[in-house]
Amino acid sequence: MSADRRDYQPHLLSTGATVEVDDKRATELLQALIQPAAHQLPPTLQDFTGRQVEAEQAMTHVQRLRRDRSDAASVLVIMGKAGIGKSSLATQVAHRLTRLFPDAQVYINLRGTEIEPLSSIAAVTQLLQSLGIAHAVPDPQVETDLSSWMGGRRILALLDNAYSEAQVQPFLSLGAGCAVLVTSRKSLTLAEAATLELGEMPAAEAIELLQRVAPVEPIQTEWETAKAIVDSCGYLPLAIRILGGLLRHRPNLQLVTLPKLRNERQRLESMGLSYPELRASFSMSYQNLDDHSARLLRLLGLLAEPSFTLKTATSLLDSSPDTVRSCLKQLVDVQLIELVEPMSKRYRLHDVIRQLVRGQLAIAESTETRHTARLHLSQAYLEIAEVMSLALDPIIRQRLGQQYGNGQRQLPAEFEQRLYLSALNWFDIERLNLLASIDWAFQTEAWELVLAMVNYLTPFFSVRADWAAWETTHRMALTAAEKVGDRLCAAHLHNNLGNAYLYQQNREKAKEHYKHSLASLDPLQDATQRSQTLANLSLVSLEQGNQQDAAALWESALTLLDSGSLEQRAMLKWMRSVNESLLQTVYQQLGDVLIEPLPEAQPSRNFFSAIGGVFKRWINE
């Protein structure tokens, strides 16, 4: 028989690396979990200026495609060079289209400007997970027909920063009633897709944008001065925003800004560097930051993901929250970062600014200081991951739902679902930084930190069927367990790797790791762990149709446990859920050493009293 993926016996790592769950801190973390997973468009810019012609063209393209291609998704590609405003326009259009696609609006950053762009499989997986299809991981060898998953839903997908046609191709199968907006620096050849090429802003719109960003003299009154500034910015909205942000807060720079900007742009052009207009604006703004803000901006270049929170920034700078808030305010004011989620205080770096920041990072921060900042961030993510992993425990969710759900005028089941999806949404947003945190801890030989992070993230890997991350992180953790001499932890890791391979129907690798786990366990001292691993190994035999071997493994697993113990009762309950007829065979062999399984043991009331405060204030907000 094929075992259900939820039936495998998990092991929790025994690493000794624990973090105290602080009531107030956990509440602050959970307050950030407010973004519905299926409605995740970035906010529009409050001072979005111009582009009315292009916005109307985009709307017309989508409406025409919906009319002419009633049997397929409508696809519009907005292309243009860096800093031209593709993402801002696409977001503006997407918000105007939401009424036509009310079931879901999904945003996916395809990371086309990164060294490793997002693969098409990863992008499709992200879409399906956003729609609540947790285990619908596509087979990379099979062409994915997304329409079969949509169920007639009207969905809008905004695919930002596309690198190639291959990243976008699977989304063309979303089906009728759906639309796909794509931004790219490249021209993409996609069947039946419309293309809108975005050029430089007209002079009047560029000046209007500058005047809105920098409402100071003489920009407001002297048209020629404003025209000269936007001309030096190449009529690129991003360059205008950066320079305008600087002039707004440092108006005394206006007399020297224009000559400096022209000289810097000419210097960069002579060096053959990409987007010299953006580099020139960035350089001037960066040079006028205070030391703390400049250093924070550099350290943000360490992140694997362009979006971040106050907690992330505080960990990087290793300073007080008040100092970091002041720095973030300055960076927002001068348009070097963007506040994208005001409620949860999530910020974002534009991909071009991020590249420029990384250049400054390499120049100004030593290898040692970068390692230190990364380690601080890894430790911060460990604290958050421990809290979030509580939300994936079904017993904890159930009891918290009973205690606090009604306080929110929600049924307990609704509360549980909200808590569960919120934790998954956090993981999806932070996934790249979480994986990077494990890697950073590994590089700095913080072995206990590696083990603890892998422990708390494994439930997320399981729910998201994130096998690649599961395998990669567990192999790092195996090295960490070896370094600290933790034999029991290594056994747990091998067991979990066996589970990951069995989930993927790779029975031989699963068996190999289960046997490694058993070899690491002491037959006398580690009876419970041996019993669990033997139970998992039995599933390999069951999937291969060998019930005799499976029965023998079950007998061994049960006899390792004390008769009538909670562990044995839980094991019997699990076996009954897997194959009741096989359990009857085992009963006949073992007889009186077994008793009927009881309902699954619940954590004590003291446990819930201890963790209840972790969630209570967040729920009551």
N, C-alpha and C positions, 0 to 999 in steps of 0.2 A: 504494500500500500504506500501511497505517497503521504508523508507526514506533513501536517499543517506547520507552516513556518513559525507559528507562535508557540508550538508545543515543545520546542527544544529546551532542555534544562540549562538555564543561564548560570554563569558564575560571576560573582562580584569580586573585583580585585581587592586583595588585602595588602595594601601598600604602606599603611602607616601614615600616609600623607593626607591628613584630614583638614578641613577648614571649618571653623565655627560658623554656623548659620546665624547671622545677626538679624534680629527682627526688623529693625529700622532699615538696614541696608537692603535686605531682601525685598522689603516693601517698595523701596525706591526702584529697584531693578524691575519688579513686576509691573510697576506703573507704566513702563515703556511699552508694554504689550497691548497696544490698542488698535493697531492697523489691521482691518479685516484682510485676510489673505487674498480674497478674490477681488478686492477693489484697491489696487495698489499703484495707481498712477502717481507720479511725482506731482507736487503742487505746481501750479503755473506761477510764473514770475509776476510779482505785484506790479513791477514797472515795465512789463512787456510793452515794447514800443514798435510801431510800424508793422511791416510784413502783412498788412491787410490783404494786399493783392495775392500774395502767395498762400495765405490762409484760405482765402476763398477758392483759389485754384485747387488746393488740397481737398477741401470739402466737396467741390464739384467732381473731382476725380473719384472719390469714394462713392458718392451718390450715383454716379454714372456706372461704376463697376457693379454696384449692388443691383442696379436695374438691368444691365446687360448680361451679367453673369449670376443669375438667380440660383444657379446650382453649385456655386463655388464661393470660396472666400474672396473678399475684395482686398487687393494688395497694393499699397502705395509706398514707393521708395523715395525718400527725401535725401538727396545727395548734395555734397558740397565740401569745401575744404575745412580744415580745423578752425574752430572759433567763429564760424559763419552763422551759427545759431540754429543748426539742424534740430538738436534735441529740444530746444526751447519752443520752436515752431511745432514740432511733432507733439509735444506735450499740450500746447495750446489747442491744437486741432483735436487731439484725443479727448480732451475735456469737453469740447463742443459736441463730440460724437457720442458721449456716454448715454444719452437718451435713446440712441438707436441700438445700443448694446448693453442693456441693463443687467444682464446676468453676471457678467464679470469683465473687469478691465485689468489686464495683467501686464506688468512691466518686467522686461528681462534685459539686463545689460549683457550683450554678447561679447564685450571686452575685446573688440577688434583692434584696439590700440595697444593691448598688452602683449607681452612676449608669447603667452599661451592664450589665444582666444578661446572662448567657451565653445565646446564641441556641440554639434547639432543634437546628439543624444542627451547631453547635460541640459541643453536649453529646453528640449521637449520634456524632459523629466521635471524641470522647474515649473513648466506650465502645468503639467498634470498635478503636481503636488499643490500648486496654488489653487487648483480647483477641487482639492480634497481627495484626489485619487492617489492615495499614499503609496500603494505598491505597484502602480502601473508603470513599471520601468520598461521602456522599449528594448527590444532585442536589437543590438547594433547591426546584426546581419540581415535584419528584415526591414523592408521599407515600411515606415510607420504611416498608417491611415488615421489621422487624428479625428476625423469626423465620427468614427465609431465610438469615440470616448465622449463626444460632446453632448449627445442625447438631445439634439435640437436647441441647445443653449445658444444665445446670442452673445458672442464673446469678442472683445477687442483686445488684441495683443500689440503692445508697443515694444518693438525690438530695437534697442539702441546700440549704436556702435558696431554695426555688422562689418565683418571682414571679408566674407565670401558668400557666394550663392549657396554653398553647401550648408551653412549655418541656418539659412532662412528656408530652404527648400521644404523641409517637413511641415512647416506651418502653412504651406499652400493647401494642405489637405484638411484644414480646419472645417471646411464645408460651408454650405449656404447659411446665411445669417450671421457670419463672422467677418471680421476685418483685421488686417494686419498692417500696421504702420512700421516702416523700417527706416532707420537713419544709417548713412554710411558715407565715408569719405571717397569710396570707390563707386564706379558705375557697375551696378549689378544687373545681370541678364537673367530675368525671371519670367517665365511664361505667363502671359496675360496680366502682368503687373504694370501699373502706371508709374511714371517717374517724374519727379519734380526736382529740377536742379536749382539749388539756392545760390544766388550770387551775392556780391557785396551789397550792403545797404545803400539805397539812394542817399545822396548827400543830405537832403532835408530830413529823412528819417534818422540818419546817423547823428545829426546835430540835435534833433529832438531827444534822442536817447541820451546823449551827453548832457543836455540841459536837465533832464530828469534825474540823472545819477549825480550830477554836480551842479546843484542850483546856486551857483555863486557868480559874482562878477569876475571878469568881464564876459564870461561864457554866455550869460543870459542876455547880454545887450550887444555884444560885438560879434556879429555874424562871421566876419572874416577870421577872427581868432578861433572861434569854435570850428569853422571849416578847416583851418590849418591843422587843428588837433586831430579831428577825425580822419583827415587825409593822412596824417602821420601814423594813424592806427590802422591804415589800410581799409577803412570802412568795415572793420570786423567788429561785431557786437561785443565779443569777449574782451578784445583789446580796449575798446571804448569804455566798457564797464570797469575794467581794472584801473585804467588811468583816471576815469571820472571819480571812482571811489577815493583815489589818492587826493585829487584836487579838492574834493568836497571837504575832506578833513584836514588838508594842508593847503589852504588857499594861497598862502604866501609863496608857494612854489610856482605859481602860474607864470611869473616873469621869466623863470629859467627853464620851465618844463619843455616848451616847444623846441628850442635849440638842442637840449639834451636828448629829447626823444628822437629827433631827426638824426643826430650823430650816432646814437646807439643803434638805430635801425640800419643806417648805412654800414656801420661796423659789422653788424651781424650778417647783412646781405653779402658783404665782401668775403666773409668766412664761409659762405655757402650753407649756412645753417637753415633748418626748416623753420617755417612761420616766423620770420624776423619781426613782424609787427607785434605779434603776441609776446615774443621774448623781450622786446624793448619795453613794452608797457609793464610786463611782470618785473623786469629788472629795476625799473624806477620805483615801483610800489614796494618791492621787497627791501630795497635799500633804505626806505623811510620807515620801516617797522621798528618798534622797540625791540630790545634784545630777547625778551621772553617770547614775544609773539613770533619773531623770526625763527627762534629755535623750535617752537612748537610746530610751526609750519613745516620746517625741515623734517622733524621727527614724524609728522603725518605721512611723509613719503615712505616710511617703513611698512605701512599697512598694506595688506594684500587686497583690501576692498576699499573703494573710494569713499564710502559712507562710514560715519563714525559717530560716537556719542560723547557727552561730557566725561563720562567715566573713562572711556578710551583715551581721550586727550589728557585727562588728569594723570593716568597711569604712565603715559609716555613722558610727560614733562616732569613727573615726580614732584609736583608742587601742590599747593593748596587749591581746593576747588574755586575759591574766590579769584585767585590769580589766573587760573585757567579760564574762568568765565570772562574775565577782562580781556584776555588774549583772544578768545574766540569772538568776542564782540568787535574787537578791532579788525580781525581778519574778515568778518562778515561786512563790516562797514566799508572796508576798502575792496570788497568784491573778490577776495582771494579764496574764500570758501562761501558756501551757500547753506542757509538754514532750510532744510527741505521738509522737516517734520517739527513744527513749533511745539506741539503738545509733548512729544517724546524727546525733544531737543536732539534730533539727529541732524548731522551736518554732512556736507559732501564736497569733495574736491572735483573740479572739472578735470577731465582726462588730460588735457594739455597742461594745465597748471600742475597736475600731479607729476607729469614727466619733468617739468622745469624744477619743481621742488626736489625731486630725486637728484637732479644735478647738483643743487646746492647742498643736499645731504652728503653726497660723496666728497664734496670739497671741505665742508665745515665741521663734520662730525667724525671723530676717530672710530676705528673698528670697535674699540673697547666701549665707547659711549653708546654706540648702536646696539651692541650686545646687551648692555645694561638696560637700555630702554625697552628692548624686546622682552627681556626677562621680567621686567616690571609689568608689562602688558600681559604676558603669559600668566603671571600670578593673579592679575585682576580677572582674566577670563576664567581661571579656575574657580574663583569665588562665585562668579555668575553662573557657571555651568553646574555647580553643585545645587544651587537653588532651582535652576530650570529643570534639572533632571527629576526633581521631586514631582513635577507636574506630569511626568510620563508614567508614574507608578499608579496603576489602576486602583489599588486599595486606598492610597492617600487621596486620590481625586474623589473617590466615592464618599469617603468620610468627610472631606472638606465640603463637598457638595451638599451633604446632609446638614452640616453645621452652618454654612455661610450662604448657600445658594438662595435660600428663602429671604435672607437679609437683603438680597439684591432684587427681590421680586422675580426671581428666576426659579424654575424647577431645578432640583439638584442635577438632573441629567443635563440640562442646558448649561448649568454652571460648569460641570465636568468637561463638556465639550469645548466651552470657551477657554478654560484653563489649558486643556490639551492642545488645541489649535494655536493658542497664543505662544506656548512654549515652542511648538514646531516652527511657527513663523519667525520667532527669534533665532532659532537654529539656522533656518534658511537664509536669513539676512546676514548672519555673522559667520556662516560656514567657512569661508575662505580664511578669515582671520583666526578662527578656532583651530583649523588645521595648521595654519602657519604658527600658531602659538605652541603647538606640540613640537613642531619642527625646531622652533627657536629654543625651546627648553632642551631638546635633544642636543642641539649644537653646543649649548653651554654646559652640557653634562649635568643638568638639573634632573637627575633620574627620578626622584620621588615625584616631582612635578609632572613629568611625562606619564608616569603610571596613574596618577590621580586624574589627569585630564582624560586619558583614554577610558578610564573607568566611568566617568560621568558622561562622556559623549557616546559610548557604545549603544545605549538605548536609542539615541537619535539615529545612529547609523542603521540600526535594525528597522525602525519605523520607516525611514526614508529609503530602505533597501540600498544604502550607499556602500556597496561592497568594496569598491576600490579604496575608499577612505578607511573602511573597517580594516582591510588587510594591511594597508600602508602603516596605519597608526599602531596596529598590534605588533607588527614586526619591529617597529621602534621600541615599543614597550617591552618586547621580549629581550632586546638588548639591554634596556634599562633594568629589567628584573635580574638579568645575569650580572650586571655591574654591581647591584646592591646585594647580590646573593640571596634573593628571595625565591626559593624553590616553589613554594606554594603559589605565589603570584604567577610564576612562569607556567605552572600547571593550569591555572585559570585562563591565562591568555591562549594557550594551546587549545583548550576546550572551546573558547569563544571563536577562535579561527576555524575550528572544526564546524561550529554552528554556521559561520558565514559561508563556508564552502558547501555545506549541506543545503543551505537555503538556495544555492545556485545549482543544485543537483550534481555537484562535483564530488561524488561519493568517495573516490579513492583518496583525494586530498583531505577530505573530512576525516576518513578513517585514520590517515597518517597522523593528523594532529590530535585526535582523540587518544591514540596510542602513546604519543609523546606526553600528553597530559597524564595518563595513567602511570607512565614510567617515572614521572617526576613526583608522584604522590607516595607517601609512606602508607603501606597497607594497614598499619595499626593506628597511626595518628590521624590520618586524613580520610576516615571512613565515609563521611558525608560527601566530600568532594569526589571520591572514587565512585561512589554510588551514582552521583549525577552524571559523571562522564560515561560510565557504563550504560546508563539509560540512553544517553545521546548516541552512543555507538550502536545500540540496538536498532536505532532508526535506520542506520545504513543497511543492516541486515533485512529489516522489513521492506525497505525500498527495493532491495534486490530479490525479494520474494523468499527469503530464507527465514521462515518463522521458527525453525528449530534453534538456530543460533540466537535469534532474538529472545526466545524464551529462556535460553541458558543465561544470557546477559541480564535479563530481568531478575532471574533467580539470584544471581550474584549480587546485583544491585540491592535487592531487598534484604538479603541475609547480612549485608554489611551494616544495616541499620538496626537499632534496638527495637525489639518487638513492641508494638504499641506506641512507639515514640511519635511525636509530631512529624518528624522527618519521614518516617516510614508511612504514616498516614497520607502525607502530602504526595509521596511517591506513588502510592496506590491510586490516589485520585487521578494523578497524571496518567498512569498506565491505563486506567479505565477509559479516559478520554481518548487515548490513542487507539486501543484495540481491546475491547472488552472480552472477546472470545479468547484471545491470547492470555489475558489475565486469568481467565478461568482455568486454563491449562496450568499456569504457574501455581494457582491455588491448590490444584490437585497434587502438585509435586511438593509444595512446602507445608501445606496443611495448617496445623495449629500455630505455627510461628507467626501467622498473619492475622490481622483483625481488619474489620471493615474500615475504609477511610472515612474520616470525619470532614465536615466542611473546612475549607481552607482557613488556617489560623489568621486572625486579624491582629494588627499591631495594637498595643495597649492604649488605653485612654491617655495615659501619661505621655505617650509618644505624640499623640495629636495635640495635647495641651502644649507640648514643647514647640511644635512646628506651626500650630494654628495661627499664632501671631505673625508668622512669616507672610501669610497670605491675607489676613483679615483686613488690614487697613487698605490694602490695594483693592480688595473686593468692594469695600465700602466707600471708595472714592467716588 
